[in-house]
């Protein structure tokens, strides 16, 4: 199967970096074809604008969705965006690897979504949710948190982590047709011992061996 791993962390030697590298190794060892988008090493620009396009639909007023639709019909995306769209179209599973920052995706990854999940190719024209472009494909978040697990439960200090992740699960993945797998969560890796971090990496690699056998979770509507 084809897997795309989209990863961002500003430090390659971070635990997120180790999770990223281990995931690629484990997936390839299981016989899958893997492509990656290491957004920090790519110096990926998360800010949208006319520089997303080689074409122009309306030169007087910029509306990104209309420009995306026009570019979808006229092969009008710049090479760096076209390459990322093609990775999404190629994969059977997409994994986002990132540290939870301010209850969401870091800006670089959020900007990747905003520039790459384009109207006309990735959604639109009645292709949403169960009729989405990526129906039959799977998606998963692999995240780390700064604090321990007890802070991310219902009634906990930060609240239910599943609720925190729901905007991504529902508003990005399910919106475009992906089936959502249970997120992979590592709580407070900076506070773990080296042996505990090794265990977490091994546990992740073990899960990825059979990732395509997993069923989708029920995200549900708001």
Long-range contacts (C-beta under 8 A, 24 or more apart in sequence): 1-32, 1-33, 1-92, 1-93, 1-212, 2-32, 2-33, 2-34, 2-35, 2-90, 2-91, 2-92, 2-93, 3-27, 3-32, 3-33, 3-34, 3-35, 3-91, 3-92, 3-93, 3-94, 3-95, 4-34, 4-35, 4-36, 4-37, 4-87, 4-88, 4-90, 4-91, 4-93, 4-94, 4-95, 5-34, 5-35, 5-36, 5-37, 5-94, 5-95, 5-97, 6-36, 6-37, 6-39, 6-94, 6-95, 6-96, 6-97, 6-109, 6-112, 7-36, 7-37, 7-38, 7-39, 7-96, 7-97, 7-98, 8-38, 8-39, 8-40, 8-97, 8-98, 8-106, 8-108, 8-109, 8-112, 9-40, 9-97, 9-98, 9-99, 9-106, 10-40, 12-40, 12-41, 14-99, 15-144, 15-186, 15-189, 15-190, 15-197, 15-200, 16-97, 16-98, 16-99, 16-144, 18-197, 18-201, 19-97, 19-142, 19-144, 19-186, 19-201, 19-204, 20-97, 22-201, 22-204, 22-205, 23-95, 23-97, 23-142, 23-204, 23-205, 23-208, 25-205, 26-204, 26-205, 26-208, 26-209, 27-208, 27-211, 29-209, 30-208, 30-209, 35-87, 35-90, 35-91, 37-84, 37-87, 37-112, 39-108, 39-109, 39-112, 40-108, 44-80, 44-108, 44-111, 44-112, 45-111, 45-115, 46-107, 46-108, 46-109, 46-110, 46-111, 46-112, 46-114, 46-115, 47-111, 48-111, 48-114, 48-115, 51-78, 52-77, 52-78, 52-81, 52-115, 53-77, 53-78, 54-78, 65-119, 65-124, 68-118, 68-119, 68-120, 68-121, 69-119, 69-120, 69-124, 70-120, 71-118, 71-120, 72-118, 72-119, 72-120, 72-121, 73-120, 77-118, 81-115, 81-116, 81-118, 84-112, 84-115, 84-116, 85-116, 85-118, 85-121, 85-122, 88-116, 88-117, 88-122, 88-134, 89-121, 91-137, 92-137, 92-138, 92-212, 93-137, 93-138, 93-139, 93-140, 93-181, 93-211, 93-212, 94-137, 94-138, 94-139, 94-140, 94-178, 95-139, 95-140, 95-141, 95-142, 96-139, 96-140, 96-141, 96-142, 96-143, 96-168, 97-142, 97-143, 98-141, 98-142, 98-143, 98-144, 99-143, 99-144, 99-145, 99-146, 100-143, 100-144, 100-145, 100-146, 100-164, 103-158, 103-164, 104-164, 104-167, 104-168, 105-168, 113-172, 117-172, 117-176, 122-176, 123-175, 123-176, 127-177, 128-175, 128-176, 128-177, 129-174, 129-175, 129-177, 130-177, 131-177, 132-174, 132-175, 132-176, 132-177, 132-178, 133-176, 133-177, 134-176, 134-177, 134-178, 135-177, 136-177, 136-179, 137-177, 137-178, 137-179, 138-178, 138-179, 138-180, 138-181, 138-211, 138-212, 138-214, 138-216, 139-173, 139-178, 139-179, 139-180, 139-181, 140-180, 140-181, 140-182, 140-183, 140-184, 140-211, 141-165, 141-168, 141-169, 141-183, 141-184, 142-183, 142-184, 142-204, 143-183, 143-184, 143-185, 143-186, 144-185, 144-186, 144-187, 144-188, 144-189, 145-185, 145-186, 145-187, 145-188, 146-188, 146-190, 147-187, 147-188, 148-187, 148-188, 148-191, 149-185, 149-187, 149-188, 152-187, 161-185, 166-219, 166-222, 169-217, 169-219, 170-219, 170-220, 170-221, 170-222, 174-219, 179-216, 180-216, 180-217, 180-219, 181-211, 181-214, 181-216, 181-217, 182-214, 182-217
